[in-house]
Amino acid sequence: MTVLSFDPVRLSALKAAQDHKFELVPDETTRAEIAARLELSALRKLSFRGSLTPEGKRDWRLTGQLGATVVQPCVVTLAPVTTRIDVPLTRRYLAHMPELPDEEEVEMPEDDSVEPMPDQLLLAEVMEEALALNLPLYPRAAGADLGQAVFAEPGVAALTDEDTKPFAGLAALKNRLSGGDENDSD
């Protein structure tokens, strides 16, 4: 078992007959730098553990587990929201990537874990990228609610979220045809 550090890893230099274990646990200073780059309020914990496994003669598979505790501002109140992230991660590094056609629109391959073999693999970059991809997009504090703002000119019925639902117009039409008041609700 080999423990790898934050140093670059040359996959071509690793023994192809065994798994190579790694464990990255950034210190407080490094976590603060990552938090600043990802625009987080804080990054309390971060770890990335796994192994690099040979596949065939020249390809490699990275499997690991990313764990983190992040603090972000609530999108409604800006109050701090703490989130725990625990996700598995798989990347396959191929010596010979299949060529994509030279077209304007190309379908994404089904296997999104495949990447070209880098000269040097930076596990810290893989860790940071995985963290960025797994952050909550719109963190909300408990009980944070936007509410409903209703604006209309005097004498005009305000358009509400309920009115914009696909069948709201049909319900109003049905109500009118059955002789009911347009503003009655079922």
C-alpha positions in Angstrom: 0.0 0.0 0.0 1.3 3.4 -1.0 0.1 6.6 0.6 0.2 9.5 -1.8 0.4 13.2 -0.7 -0.5 16.5 -2.3 2.4 16.1 -4.6 1.7 15.4 -8.3 1.4 11.7 -9.2 2.9 10.4 -12.4 0.6 7.5 -13.2 3.1 6.1 -15.7 5.7 5.7 -12.8 3.3 3.7 -10.6 3.6 0.0 -10.4 0.9 -1.4 -12.6 0.6 -4.6 -10.6 -1.0 -3.1 -7.4 -3.5 -0.6 -6.0 -2.1 2.6 -4.7 -4.0 4.0 -1.7 -4.2 7.7 -1.0 -5.5 10.0 1.7 -5.7 13.8 1.5 -6.7 15.7 4.6 -5.9 19.4 4.1 -4.8 21.5 7.1 -6.7 24.6 8.2 -4.8 27.0 6.0 -5.4 24.9 2.9 -9.1 24.5 3.7 -9.3 28.3 4.1 -7.7 28.8 0.6 -10.1 26.3 -0.9 -13.1 28.0 0.8 -12.0 31.4 -0.6 -11.7 29.9 -4.2 -15.1 28.3 -4.0 -16.7 31.4 -2.3 -17.6 29.4 0.9 -18.1 31.0 4.3 -16.1 28.2 5.8 -14.8 24.7 5.0 -14.7 23.0 8.4 -13.6 19.5 7.3 -12.3 18.0 4.1 -11.0 14.6 3.3 -10.4 12.6 0.2 -9.5 8.9 0.5 -9.3 6.2 -2.1 -7.1 4.3 -4.5 -5.6 4.3 -7.9 -6.1 0.9 -9.6 -4.5 -0.2 -12.9 -6.8 -1.1 -15.7 -5.2 -2.9 -18.5 -1.7 -2.1 -19.5 -1.8 1.8 -19.4 -5.1 3.0 -18.0 -6.0 3.8 -14.4 -9.1 4.0 -12.3 -9.4 6.4 -9.3 -12.1 5.4 -6.8 -12.5 7.4 -3.6 -14.7 9.0 -1.0 -15.0 12.7 -0.6 -16.1 14.0 2.8 -16.6 17.7 3.7 -18.5 20.0 6.0 -19.1 23.3 4.3 -20.7 26.6 5.4 -22.5 28.8 2.8 -24.8 31.8 3.1 -28.5 31.1 2.8 -29.8 32.3 -0.6 -32.8 33.9 1.2 -31.5 35.3 4.5 -27.7 35.1 4.2 -27.7 33.2 7.5 -24.9 30.5 7.6 -26.0 27.1 6.3 -23.9 24.1 7.2 -24.0 21.1 4.9 -22.3 17.7 5.2 -21.1 16.2 1.9 -20.2 12.5 1.6 -20.0 11.3 -2.0 -18.2 8.5 -3.8 -16.0 9.4 -6.7 -14.8 7.5 -9.7 -12.5 8.7 -12.5 -11.0 6.6 -15.3 -7.8 7.9 -16.9 -7.3 6.5 -20.4 -4.0 6.5 -22.3 -5.9 6.7 -25.6 -9.2 8.6 -25.5 -11.8 8.0 -28.1 -11.8 10.8 -30.6 -14.9 13.0 -30.7 -16.4 14.0 -34.0 -15.6 17.6 -35.2 -19.2 18.8 -35.1 -20.9 21.8 -33.5 -23.2 19.7 -31.5 -21.9 16.5 -29.9 -23.7 14.2 -27.6 -22.1 13.7 -24.2 -20.7 10.2 -23.7 -22.7 8.0 -21.3 -19.6 7.5 -19.1 -18.7 10.9 -17.7 -16.0 9.5 -15.5 -13.6 9.0 -18.4 -10.7 11.5 -18.8 -7.5 11.6 -20.8 -4.4 10.4 -19.0 -2.6 13.4 -17.6 1.2 13.7 -17.5 0.8 14.3 -13.7 -2.4 13.7 -11.7 -3.0 16.3 -9.0 -5.2 14.6 -6.5 -5.8 17.9 -4.7 -7.4 19.3 -7.9 -9.6 16.2 -8.3 -10.7 16.7 -4.7 -11.4 20.4 -5.1 -13.3 19.9 -8.4 -15.4 17.1 -6.8 -16.2 19.4 -3.9 -17.2 22.2 -6.2 -19.5 19.9 -8.2 -21.2 18.6 -5.1 -21.9 21.9 -3.3 -25.6 22.8 -2.8 -26.5 25.3 -5.5 -29.1 27.2 -3.4 -28.5 26.5 0.3 -31.4 27.5 2.6 -31.5 28.0 6.3 -34.2 26.1 8.2 -37.5 28.0 7.9 -36.2 30.5 5.3 -39.1 31.3 2.9 -39.3 33.9 0.2 -43.0 34.3 0.8 -45.2 35.6 -2.0 -45.0 39.2 -3.3 -48.2 40.3 -5.1 -48.2 43.5 -7.2 -51.0 44.9 -9.3 -52.5 48.2 -10.2 -55.5 49.4 -8.1 -58.7 47.7 -9.3 -56.8 44.9 -11.1 -56.7 41.3 -9.7 -53.1 40.4 -9.0 -51.6 37.5 -10.8 -50.5 34.8 -8.3 -48.4 31.7 -8.5 -51.6 29.7 -8.4 -52.9 31.5 -11.5 -49.8 30.6 -13.5 -50.2 26.8 -13.0 -51.0 25.0 -16.2 -54.6 24.1 -15.4 -55.6 27.3 -13.6 -57.0 28.8 -16.8 -59.0 25.6 -17.5 -60.4 25.7 -13.9 -61.5 29.3 -14.4 -63.1 28.5 -17.8 -64.9 25.5 -16.3 -66.2 27.6 -13.4 -67.5 30.3 -15.9 -69.2 27.7 -18.1 -70.9 26.2 -15.1 -72.3 29.6 -14.1 -70.0 30.1 -11.1 -68.1 33.3 -10.2 -64.7 33.6 -11.8 -63.0 34.3 -8.5 -64.6 31.3 -6.7 -62.2 28.4 -6.0 -62.9 24.7 -5.9 
